[in-house]
Amino acid sequence: MDSNQSGDAWIREILNGHELRCMINFRMSKAVFKSLLRVLESRYNLQTSRHVSSQEMLGIFLYMLGHGASVSQCRERFQRSGATISRYFTIMLEKVSQMAIDIIAPDDRSFSSIPEKIRLDDADFMEYENNDNAYEDVIDPENVEDGDSDEDGELNTSSGSEMKLVRDVIACSLINQI
């Protein structure tokens, strides 16, 4: 991590530059990026930390999701430790998940009725029957090795495969909603 340009400076350059750069790096227009940031800050209490701005947190999150970037790639791009990248990805995941609950809500929040398509032909939906245990073989907290310490002295115990799995699950969920 030896770039002269911090992650926050890079994001400011993107947001003050050509529209296409924002589309390439964050997969959305500058206006949508700024609007999403305002919503996350005002309604979901996303706050700048002592060292990382809320704008950079959103940038890290979108960059990882949009490019399938690993923690190592984000460490280089944003000039942060792996633990810092993982920490703020997790914070953003929580905030976006809260937002998704509010935005992507079923008409029947109690799920009192089963859609006819599922009721009449459950064979197509059997793969989702045991969804709670679907990832237990992939993420095993007992097998996570101790990681490197970040600049705050906290251990980075997130594995790259765990981050990739989280990213893939989010991406699949969002794609299925479209």
C-alpha positions as CSV (number, residue, x, y, z in Angstrom):
1,M,0.0,0.0,0.0
2,D,2.2,2.8,-1.3
3,S,0.0,4.9,-3.6
4,N,-0.1,8.6,-3.0
5,Q,-3.8,8.6,-3.7
6,S,-6.1,7.5,-0.9
7,G,-9.3,5.7,-1.5
8,D,-11.3,8.8,-0.5
9,A,-9.3,11.0,-2.9
10,W,-9.9,8.5,-5.7
11,I,-13.6,8.5,-5.1
12,R,-13.7,12.3,-5.1
13,E,-11.8,12.2,-8.4
14,I,-14.4,9.8,-9.9
15,L,-17.4,11.8,-8.7
16,N,-15.9,15.0,-10.0
17,G,-14.8,13.5,-13.3
18,H,-16.5,12.1,-16.3
19,E,-19.8,10.2,-15.8
20,L,-18.4,7.1,-17.5
21,R,-15.8,6.6,-14.9
22,C,-18.4,6.3,-12.2
23,M,-20.4,3.8,-14.3
24,I,-17.2,1.8,-14.9
25,N,-16.1,1.7,-11.3
26,F,-19.3,1.7,-9.3
27,R,-21.8,0.4,-11.9
28,M,-24.1,3.5,-11.4
29,S,-24.3,7.1,-12.4
30,K,-22.8,9.8,-10.2
31,A,-26.3,11.1,-9.4
32,V,-27.4,7.6,-8.2
33,F,-24.2,7.1,-6.2
34,K,-24.8,10.5,-4.4
35,S,-28.5,9.8,-3.9
36,L,-27.8,6.4,-2.5
37,L,-25.2,7.9,-0.1
38,R,-27.7,10.5,1.1
39,V,-30.4,7.9,1.7
40,L,-28.0,5.6,3.6
41,E,-26.8,8.6,5.7
42,S,-30.2,10.1,6.5
43,R,-32.4,7.0,6.9
44,Y,-30.0,4.2,7.8
45,N,-27.5,6.1,10.0
46,L,-24.4,5.5,7.8
47,Q,-21.7,7.7,9.5
48,T,-18.2,8.7,8.6
49,S,-15.8,7.0,11.0
50,R,-12.6,8.5,12.4
51,H,-10.6,7.4,9.3
52,V,-13.0,6.4,6.6
53,S,-15.7,8.6,5.1
54,S,-19.2,7.3,4.4
55,Q,-18.5,8.0,0.7
56,E,-15.5,5.7,0.8
57,M,-17.4,3.0,2.6
58,L,-20.0,3.0,-0.1
59,G,-17.3,3.1,-2.8
60,I,-15.6,0.0,-1.2
61,F,-18.9,-1.9,-1.1
62,L,-19.9,-1.0,-4.7
63,Y,-16.4,-1.7,-6.1
64,M,-16.4,-5.1,-4.5
65,L,-19.8,-6.1,-5.7
66,G,-19.5,-4.5,-9.1
67,H,-16.2,-6.0,-10.0
68,G,-16.1,-9.1,-7.9
69,A,-13.0,-7.6,-6.4
70,S,-11.2,-9.5,-3.6
71,V,-10.2,-7.9,-0.3
72,S,-6.6,-7.8,-1.6
73,Q,-7.6,-5.9,-4.7
74,C,-9.6,-3.4,-2.6
75,R,-6.6,-3.1,-0.2
76,E,-4.6,-1.9,-3.2
77,R,-7.3,0.3,-4.7
78,F,-8.3,2.0,-1.5
79,Q,-5.0,1.9,0.4
80,R,-6.5,0.3,3.5
81,S,-5.8,-2.9,5.4
82,G,-7.7,-6.1,4.7
83,A,-9.4,-5.8,8.1
84,T,-10.5,-2.3,7.4
85,I,-12.0,-3.3,4.0
86,S,-13.8,-6.2,5.6
87,R,-15.1,-4.1,8.5
88,Y,-16.6,-1.5,6.2
89,F,-17.9,-4.0,3.7
90,T,-19.8,-5.6,6.6
91,I,-21.1,-2.3,7.8
92,M,-22.4,-1.4,4.3
93,L,-23.9,-4.9,4.0
94,E,-25.9,-4.3,7.2
95,K,-27.1,-0.9,6.0
96,V,-28.1,-2.0,2.5
97,S,-29.8,-5.1,4.0
98,Q,-31.9,-2.8,6.2
99,M,-32.7,-0.7,3.2
100,A,-33.7,-3.8,1.2
101,I,-36.1,-4.8,3.9
102,D,-37.8,-1.5,3.6
103,I,-37.8,-1.3,-0.2
104,I,-38.2,-4.9,-1.3
105,A,-41.2,-5.9,0.9
106,P,-43.9,-8.4,-0.1
107,D,-47.5,-7.2,-0.2
108,D,-48.3,-9.9,2.4
109,R,-45.6,-9.4,5.1
110,S,-47.0,-12.2,7.2
111,F,-46.7,-14.7,4.3
112,S,-50.2,-16.0,5.2
113,S,-50.8,-17.4,1.7
114,I,-48.6,-19.5,-0.6
115,P,-48.5,-18.4,-4.2
116,E,-50.4,-20.8,-6.5
117,K,-47.4,-21.5,-8.6
118,I,-45.5,-22.8,-5.6
119,R,-48.4,-24.6,-4.1
120,L,-49.3,-26.5,-7.3
121,D,-45.7,-27.3,-8.4
122,D,-43.3,-27.4,-5.5
123,A,-40.7,-29.5,-7.5
124,D,-39.1,-26.3,-8.8
125,F,-38.8,-24.9,-5.3
126,M,-37.4,-27.9,-3.5
127,E,-33.8,-26.6,-3.7
128,Y,-34.8,-23.7,-1.4
129,E,-36.4,-25.9,1.2
130,N,-33.3,-26.1,3.5
131,N,-32.0,-22.5,2.8
132,D,-30.9,-21.9,6.4
133,N,-28.2,-24.5,6.2
134,A,-27.2,-23.9,2.6
135,Y,-23.9,-22.3,3.3
136,E,-22.8,-24.0,6.5
137,D,-20.2,-26.1,4.7
138,V,-18.7,-23.1,3.0
139,I,-18.3,-20.8,6.1
140,D,-17.0,-22.6,9.1
141,P,-15.9,-20.1,11.8
142,E,-13.9,-22.7,13.6
143,N,-11.6,-23.1,10.6
144,V,-10.9,-19.4,10.1
145,E,-7.2,-18.8,10.7
146,D,-5.9,-15.7,12.5
147,G,-5.4,-12.9,10.1
148,D,-3.1,-9.8,9.9
149,S,-3.7,-6.9,12.2
150,D,-4.9,-3.7,10.7
151,E,-3.8,-0.2,11.6
152,D,-6.1,-0.2,14.6
153,G,-4.6,-3.4,15.9
154,E,-7.7,-5.5,15.2
155,L,-7.3,-8.9,13.7
156,N,-8.6,-9.6,10.2
157,T,-10.3,-13.0,10.5
158,S,-12.4,-12.7,7.3
159,S,-11.4,-15.1,4.7
160,G,-11.4,-14.2,1.0
161,S,-13.8,-17.1,0.3
162,E,-16.2,-15.8,3.0
163,M,-16.2,-12.3,1.5
164,K,-16.7,-13.8,-2.0
165,L,-19.6,-15.9,-0.8
166,V,-21.3,-12.9,0.8
167,R,-20.8,-10.9,-2.3
168,D,-22.2,-13.7,-4.5
169,V,-25.2,-14.2,-2.2
170,I,-26.0,-10.5,-2.3
171,A,-25.6,-10.3,-6.1
172,C,-27.8,-13.3,-6.6
173,S,-30.5,-11.9,-4.3
174,L,-30.5,-8.6,-6.1
175,I,-30.5,-10.2,-9.6
176,N,-33.5,-12.4,-8.5
177,Q,-35.4,-9.2,-7.5
178,I,-35.1,-7.6,-10.9
